[in-house]
Amino acid sequence: MHMLLNESRSGYSASYAYDANGNHASRTVNGVTDTYSVDSGDKLTHVSLT
């Protein structure tokens, strides 16, 4: 499975993390991290925006 882990260009930097099932777990853009929670059925249950 291919997943985007990071990207950057002038003035922009982002990194992405995934859980063991391949669900999006977090995203950090320019130092600000958002996290995502899923239930046992891989359904999104919570998003924490910072």
PDB file with SEQRES, HELIX, SHEET and CRYST1 records, atoms N, CA, C and O in Angstrom:
SEQRES   1 A   50  MET HIS MET LEU LEU ASN GLU SER ARG SER GLY TYR SER          
SEQRES   2 A   50  ALA SER TYR ALA TYR ASP ALA ASN GLY ASN HIS ALA SER          
SEQRES   3 A   50  ARG THR VAL ASN GLY VAL THR ASP THR TYR SER VAL ASP          
SEQRES   4 A   50  SER GLY ASP LYS LEU THR HIS VAL SER LEU THR                  
SHEET    1 AA1 5 ASN A   6  ARG A   9  0                                        
SHEET    2 AA1 5 TYR A  12  TYR A  18 -1                                        
SHEET    3 AA1 5 HIS A  24  VAL A  29 -1                                        
SHEET    4 AA1 5 VAL A  32  VAL A  38 -1                                        
SHEET    5 AA1 5 LEU A  44  SER A  48 -1                                        
CRYST1    1.000    1.000    1.000  90.00  90.00  90.00 P 1           1          
ATOM      1  N   MET A   1       0.843  -1.163   0.000  1.00  0.00           N  
ATOM      2  CA  MET A   1       0.000   0.000   0.000  1.00  0.00           C  
ATOM      3  C   MET A   1       0.899   1.240   0.000  1.00  0.00           C  
ATOM      4  O   MET A   1       1.847   1.326   0.781  1.00  0.00           O  
ATOM      5  N   HIS A   2       0.600   2.178  -0.864  1.00  0.00           N  
ATOM      6  CA  HIS A   2       1.383   3.405  -0.953  1.00  0.00           C  
ATOM      7  C   HIS A   2       0.620   4.539  -0.274  1.00  0.00           C  
ATOM      8  O   HIS A   2      -0.542   4.805  -0.583  1.00  0.00           O  
ATOM      9  N   MET A   3       1.300   5.195   0.652  1.00  0.00           N  
ATOM     10  CA  MET A   3       0.673   6.303   1.385  1.00  0.00           C  
ATOM     11  C   MET A   3       1.612   7.492   1.395  1.00  0.00           C  
ATOM     12  O   MET A   3       2.826   7.337   1.531  1.00  0.00           O  
ATOM     13  N   LEU A   4       1.048   8.673   1.252  1.00  0.00           N  
ATOM     14  CA  LEU A   4       1.827   9.896   1.328  1.00  0.00           C  
ATOM     15  C   LEU A   4       2.279  10.095   2.769  1.00  0.00           C  
ATOM     16  O   LEU A   4       1.455  10.111   3.684  1.00  0.00           O  
ATOM     17  N   LEU A   5       3.582  10.247   2.972  1.00  0.00           N  
ATOM     18  CA  LEU A   5       4.118  10.447   4.316  1.00  0.00           C  
ATOM     19  C   LEU A   5       4.504  11.895   4.575  1.00  0.00           C  
ATOM     20  O   LEU A   5       4.338  12.390   5.690  1.00  0.00           O  
ATOM     21  N   ASN A   6       5.014  12.574   3.565  1.00  0.00           N  
ATOM     22  CA  ASN A   6       5.363  13.983   3.739  1.00  0.00           C  
ATOM     23  C   ASN A   6       5.471  14.665   2.384  1.00  0.00           C  
ATOM     24  O   ASN A   6       5.645  14.029   1.345  1.00  0.00           O  
ATOM     25  N   GLU A   7       5.362  15.972   2.441  1.00  0.00           N  
ATOM     26  CA  GLU A   7       5.505  16.798   1.246  1.00  0.00           C  
ATOM     27  C   GLU A   7       5.948  18.174   1.689  1.00  0.00           C  
ATOM     28  O   GLU A   7       5.678  18.590   2.816  1.00  0.00           O  
ATOM     29  N   SER A   8       6.630  18.881   0.802  1.00  0.00           N  
ATOM     30  CA  SER A   8       7.054  20.231   1.142  1.00  0.00           C  
ATOM     31  C   SER A   8       7.324  21.024  -0.129  1.00  0.00           C  
ATOM     32  O   SER A   8       7.657  20.479  -1.181  1.00  0.00           O  
ATOM     33  N   ARG A   9       7.169  22.305   0.015  1.00  0.00           N  
ATOM     34  CA  ARG A   9       7.528  23.269  -1.020  1.00  0.00           C  
ATOM     35  C   ARG A   9       7.752  24.586  -0.292  1.00  0.00           C  
ATOM     36  O   ARG A   9       7.569  24.653   0.924  1.00  0.00           O  
ATOM     37  N   SER A  10       8.126  25.589  -0.977  1.00  0.00           N  
ATOM     38  CA  SER A  10       8.436  26.864  -0.349  1.00  0.00           C  
ATOM     39  C   SER A  10       7.263  27.350   0.506  1.00  0.00           C  
ATOM     40  O   SER A  10       6.169  27.577  -0.011  1.00  0.00           O  
ATOM     41  N   GLY A  11       7.489  27.509   1.804  1.00  0.00           N  
ATOM     42  CA  GLY A  11       6.470  28.006   2.712  1.00  0.00           C  
ATOM     43  C   GLY A  11       5.441  26.984   3.172  1.00  0.00           C  
ATOM     44  O   GLY A  11       4.478  27.340   3.851  1.00  0.00           O  
ATOM     45  N   TYR A  12       5.634  25.710   2.807  1.00  0.00           N  
ATOM     46  CA  TYR A  12       4.659  24.680   3.154  1.00  0.00           C  
ATOM     47  C   TYR A  12       5.370  23.375   3.449  1.00  0.00           C  
ATOM     48  O   TYR A  12       6.230  22.934   2.686  1.00  0.00           O  
ATOM     49  N   SER A  13       5.004  22.765   4.556  1.00  0.00           N  
ATOM     50  CA  SER A  13       5.549  21.466   4.927  1.00  0.00           C  
ATOM     51  C   SER A  13       4.440  20.654   5.587  1.00  0.00           C  
ATOM     52  O   SER A  13       3.737  21.159   6.462  1.00  0.00           O  
ATOM     53  N   ALA A  14       4.282  19.408   5.173  1.00  0.00           N  
ATOM     54  CA  ALA A  14       3.240  18.564   5.745  1.00  0.00           C  
ATOM     55  C   ALA A  14       3.758  17.147   5.926  1.00  0.00           C  
ATOM     56  O   ALA A  14       4.554  16.656   5.126  1.00  0.00           O  
ATOM     57  N   SER A  15       3.295  16.495   6.994  1.00  0.00           N  
ATOM     58  CA  SER A  15       3.597  15.088   7.209  1.00  0.00           C  
ATOM     59  C   SER A  15       2.313  14.396   7.660  1.00  0.00           C  
ATOM     60  O   SER A  15       1.423  15.007   8.251  1.00  0.00           O  
ATOM     61  N   TYR A  16       2.252  13.109   7.361  1.00  0.00           N  
ATOM     62  CA  TYR A  16       1.041  12.339   7.606  1.00  0.00           C  
ATOM     63  C   TYR A  16       1.417  11.040   8.302  1.00  0.00           C  
ATOM     64  O   TYR A  16       2.456  10.447   8.009  1.00  0.00           O  
ATOM     65  N   ALA A  17       0.559  10.595   9.238  1.00  0.00           N  
ATOM     66  CA  ALA A  17       0.775   9.329   9.934  1.00  0.00           C  
ATOM     67  C   ALA A  17      -0.488   8.491   9.805  1.00  0.00           C  
ATOM     68  O   ALA A  17      -1.594   9.017   9.690  1.00  0.00           O  
ATOM     69  N   TYR A  18      -0.299   7.179   9.827  1.00  0.00           N  
ATOM     70  CA  TYR A  18      -1.395   6.233   9.649  1.00  0.00           C  
ATOM     71  C   TYR A  18      -1.332   5.169  10.730  1.00  0.00           C  
ATOM     72  O   TYR A  18      -0.257   4.869  11.248  1.00  0.00           O  
ATOM     73  N   ASP A  19      -2.481   4.597  11.071  1.00  0.00           N  
ATOM     74  CA  ASP A  19      -2.489   3.509  12.041  1.00  0.00           C  
ATOM     75  C   ASP A  19      -2.186   2.182  11.332  1.00  0.00           C  
ATOM     76  O   ASP A  19      -1.947   2.156  10.125  1.00  0.00           O  
ATOM     77  N   ALA A  20      -2.200   1.093  12.087  1.00  0.00           N  
ATOM     78  CA  ALA A  20      -1.838  -0.225  11.535  1.00  0.00           C  
ATOM     79  C   ALA A  20      -2.788  -0.687  10.429  1.00  0.00           C  
ATOM     80  O   ALA A  20      -2.413  -1.515   9.598  1.00  0.00           O  
ATOM     81  N   ASN A  21      -4.008  -0.160  10.414  1.00  0.00           N  
ATOM     82  CA  ASN A  21      -4.972  -0.536   9.379  1.00  0.00           C  
ATOM     83  C   ASN A  21      -4.940   0.391   8.169  1.00  0.00           C  
ATOM     84  O   ASN A  21      -5.707   0.213   7.222  1.00  0.00           O  
ATOM     85  N   GLY A  22      -4.056   1.372   8.202  1.00  0.00           N  
ATOM     86  CA  GLY A  22      -3.944   2.306   7.089  1.00  0.00           C  
ATOM     87  C   GLY A  22      -4.850   3.512   7.194  1.00  0.00           C  
ATOM     88  O   GLY A  22      -4.947   4.304   6.256  1.00  0.00           O  
ATOM     89  N   ASN A  23      -5.519   3.661   8.336  1.00  0.00           N  
ATOM     90  CA  ASN A  23      -6.364   4.839   8.549  1.00  0.00           C  
ATOM     91  C   ASN A  23      -5.496   6.060   8.824  1.00  0.00           C  
ATOM     92  O   ASN A  23      -4.441   5.960   9.451  1.00  0.00           O  
ATOM     93  N   HIS A  24      -5.949   7.194   8.354  1.00  0.00           N  
ATOM     94  CA  HIS A  24      -5.258   8.454   8.597  1.00  0.00           C  
ATOM     95  C   HIS A  24      -5.299   8.730  10.100  1.00  0.00           C  
ATOM     96  O   HIS A  24      -6.385   8.867  10.664  1.00  0.00           O  
ATOM     97  N   ALA A  25      -4.148   8.814  10.757  1.00  0.00           N  
ATOM     98  CA  ALA A  25      -4.091   9.021  12.203  1.00  0.00           C  
ATOM     99  C   ALA A  25      -3.791  10.468  12.564  1.00  0.00           C  
ATOM    100  O   ALA A  25      -4.331  10.990  13.540  1.00  0.00           O  
ATOM    101  N   SER A  26      -2.924  11.126  11.777  1.00  0.00           N  
ATOM    102  CA  SER A  26      -2.619  12.528  12.056  1.00  0.00           C  
ATOM    103  C   SER A  26      -2.058  13.205  10.815  1.00  0.00           C  
ATOM    104  O   SER A  26      -1.573  12.570   9.878  1.00  0.00           O  
ATOM    105  N   ARG A  27      -2.151  14.534  10.864  1.00  0.00           N  
ATOM    106  CA  ARG A  27      -1.611  15.367   9.793  1.00  0.00           C  
ATOM    107  C   ARG A  27      -0.985  16.574  10.463  1.00  0.00           C  
ATOM    108  O   ARG A  27      -1.610  17.207  11.314  1.00  0.00           O  
ATOM    109  N   THR A  28       0.240  16.899  10.088  1.00  0.00           N  
ATOM    110  CA  THR A  28       0.907  18.090  10.591  1.00  0.00           C  
ATOM    111  C   THR A  28       1.237  18.979   9.403  1.00  0.00           C  
ATOM    112  O   THR A  28       1.949  18.573   8.485  1.00  0.00           O  
ATOM    113  N   VAL A  29       0.714  20.191   9.434  1.00  0.00           N  
ATOM    114  CA  VAL A  29       0.968  21.157   8.367  1.00  0.00           C  
ATOM    115  C   VAL A  29       1.567  22.399   8.995  1.00  0.00           C  
ATOM    116  O   VAL A  29       0.952  23.034   9.852  1.00  0.00           O  
ATOM    117  N   ASN A  30       2.776  22.742   8.561  1.00  0.00           N  
ATOM    118  CA  ASN A  30       3.495  23.912   9.075  1.00  0.00           C  
ATOM    119  C   ASN A  30       3.510  23.942  10.601  1.00  0.00           C  
ATOM    120  O   ASN A  30       3.323  24.997  11.208  1.00  0.00           O  
ATOM    121  N   GLY A  31       3.731  22.790  11.216  1.00  0.00           N  
ATOM    122  CA  GLY A  31       3.866  22.680  12.666  1.00  0.00           C  
ATOM    123  C   GLY A  31       2.576  22.528  13.439  1.00  0.00           C  
ATOM    124  O   GLY A  31       2.620  22.396  14.662  1.00  0.00           O  
ATOM    125  N   VAL A  32       1.423  22.540  12.779  1.00  0.00           N  
ATOM    126  CA  VAL A  32       0.130  22.391  13.446  1.00  0.00           C  
ATOM    127  C   VAL A  32      -0.384  20.979  13.175  1.00  0.00           C  
ATOM    128  O   VAL A  32      -0.520  20.573  12.020  1.00  0.00           O  
ATOM    129  N   THR A  33      -0.670  20.229  14.249  1.00  0.00           N  
ATOM    130  CA  THR A  33      -1.066  18.827  14.116  1.00  0.00           C  
ATOM    131  C   THR A  33      -2.551  18.632  14.378  1.00  0.00           C  
ATOM    132  O   THR A  33      -3.090  19.122  15.370  1.00  0.00           O  
ATOM    133  N   ASP A  34      -3.200  17.915  13.480  1.00  0.00           N  
ATOM    134  CA  ASP A  34      -4.583  17.463  13.640  1.00  0.00           C  
ATOM    135  C   ASP A  34      -4.541  15.948  13.797  1.00  0.00           C  
ATOM    136  O   ASP A  34      -3.767  15.278  13.114  1.00  0.00           O  
ATOM    137  N   THR A  35      -5.365  15.401  14.690  1.00  0.00           N  
ATOM    138  CA  THR A  35      -5.384  13.952  14.904  1.00  0.00           C  
ATOM    139  C   THR A  35      -6.775  13.406  14.623  1.00  0.00           C  
ATOM    140  O   THR A  35      -7.781  14.097  14.780  1.00  0.00           O  
ATOM    141  N   TYR A  36      -6.803  12.156  14.206  1.00  0.00           N  
ATOM    142  CA  TYR A  36      -8.033  11.484  13.815  1.00  0.00           C  
ATOM    143  C   TYR A  36      -8.159  10.177  14.595  1.00  0.00           C  
ATOM    144  O   TYR A  36      -7.180   9.448  14.753  1.00  0.00           O  
ATOM    145  N   SER A  37      -9.360   9.884  15.081  1.00  0.00           N  
ATOM    146  CA  SER A  37      -9.608   8.642  15.808  1.00  0.00           C  
ATOM    147  C   SER A  37     -10.648   7.827  15.055  1.00  0.00           C  
ATOM    148  O   SER A  37     -11.593   8.373  14.486  1.00  0.00           O  
ATOM    149  N   VAL A  38     -10.460   6.518  15.061  1.00  0.00           N  
ATOM    150  CA  VAL A  38     -11.404   5.613  14.411  1.00  0.00           C  
ATOM    151  C   VAL A  38     -11.814   4.518  15.391  1.00  0.00           C  
ATOM    152  O   VAL A  38     -11.093   4.218  16.342  1.00  0.00           O  
ATOM    153  N   ASP A  39     -12.976   3.929  15.144  1.00  0.00           N  
ATOM    154  CA  ASP A  39     -13.430   2.836  15.992  1.00  0.00           C  
ATOM    155  C   ASP A  39     -12.906   1.501  15.457  1.00  0.00           C  
ATOM    156  O   ASP A  39     -12.135   1.471  14.497  1.00  0.00           O  
ATOM    157  N   SER A  40     -13.327   0.403  16.079  1.00  0.00           N  
ATOM    158  CA  SER A  40     -12.823  -0.916  15.680  1.00  0.00           C  
ATOM    159  C   SER A  40     -13.270  -1.318  14.281  1.00  0.00           C  
ATOM    160  O   SER A  40     -12.718  -2.253  13.701  1.00  0.00           O  
ATOM    161  N   GLY A  41     -14.261  -0.623  13.735  1.00  0.00           N  
ATOM    162  CA  GLY A  41     -14.712  -0.893  12.373  1.00  0.00           C  
ATOM    163  C   GLY A  41     -14.092   0.064  11.360  1.00  0.00           C  
ATOM    164  O   GLY A  41     -14.546   0.148  10.219  1.00  0.00           O  
ATOM    165  N   ASP A  42     -13.056   0.782  11.780  1.00  0.00           N  
ATOM    166  CA  ASP A  42     -12.330   1.739  10.942  1.00  0.00           C  
ATOM    167  C   ASP A  42     -13.173   2.935  10.519  1.00  0.00           C  
ATOM    168  O   ASP A  42     -12.910   3.538   9.479  1.00  0.00           O  
ATOM    169  N   LYS A  43     -14.176   3.283  11.308  1.00  0.00           N  
ATOM    170  CA  LYS A  43     -14.994   4.458  11.022  1.00  0.00           C  
ATOM    171  C   LYS A  43     -14.481   5.640  11.833  1.00  0.00           C  
ATOM    172  O   LYS A  43     -14.180   5.515  13.021  1.00  0.00           O  
ATOM    173  N   LEU A  44     -14.387   6.777  11.179  1.00  0.00           N  
ATOM    174  CA  LEU A  44     -13.932   8.002  11.843  1.00  0.00           C  
ATOM    175  C   LEU A  44     -14.886   8.370  12.970  1.00  0.00           C  
ATOM    176  O   LEU A  44     -16.095   8.471  12.764  1.00  0.00           O  
ATOM    177  N   THR A  45     -14.329   8.569  14.173  1.00  0.00           N  
ATOM    178  CA  THR A  45     -15.158   8.905  15.333  1.00  0.00           C  
ATOM    179  C   THR A  45     -14.849  10.273  15.905  1.00  0.00           C  
ATOM    180  O   THR A  45     -15.710  10.883  16.539  1.00  0.00           O  
ATOM    181  N   HIS A  46     -13.633  10.768  15.694  1.00  0.00           N  
ATOM    182  CA  HIS A  46     -13.256  12.039  16.301  1.00  0.00           C  
ATOM    183  C   HIS A  46     -12.128  12.695  15.527  1.00  0.00           C  
ATOM    184  O   HIS A  46     -11.208  12.024  15.058  1.00  0.00           O  
ATOM    185  N   VAL A  47     -12.205  13.999  15.398  1.00  0.00           N  
ATOM    186  CA  VAL A  47     -11.135  14.790  14.789  1.00  0.00           C  
ATOM    187  C   VAL A  47     -10.755  15.866  15.791  1.00  0.00           C  
ATOM    188  O   VAL A  47     -11.618  16.578  16.303  1.00  0.00           O  
ATOM    189  N   SER A  48      -9.466  15.983  16.069  1.00  0.00           N  
ATOM    190  CA  SER A  48      -8.969  16.997  16.973  1.00  0.00           C  
ATOM    191  C   SER A  48      -8.150  17.986  16.155  1.00  0.00           C  
ATOM    192  O   SER A  48      -7.073  17.654  15.661  1.00  0.00           O  
ATOM    193  N   LEU A  49      -8.664  19.197  16.016  1.00  0.00           N  
ATOM    194  CA  LEU A  49      -7.986  20.234  15.245  1.00  0.00           C  
ATOM    195  C   LEU A  49      -7.276  21.172  16.211  1.00  0.00           C  
ATOM    196  O   LEU A  49      -7.858  21.615  17.201  1.00  0.00           O  
ATOM    197  N   THR A  50      -6.028  21.468  15.918  1.00  0.00           N  
ATOM    198  CA  THR A  50      -5.275  22.378  16.777  1.00  0.00           C  
ATOM    199  C   THR A  50      -4.898  23.627  16.035  1.00  0.00           C  
ATOM    200  O   THR A  50      -4.257  24.512  16.602  1.00  0.00           O  
TER     201      THR A  50                                                      
END                                                                             
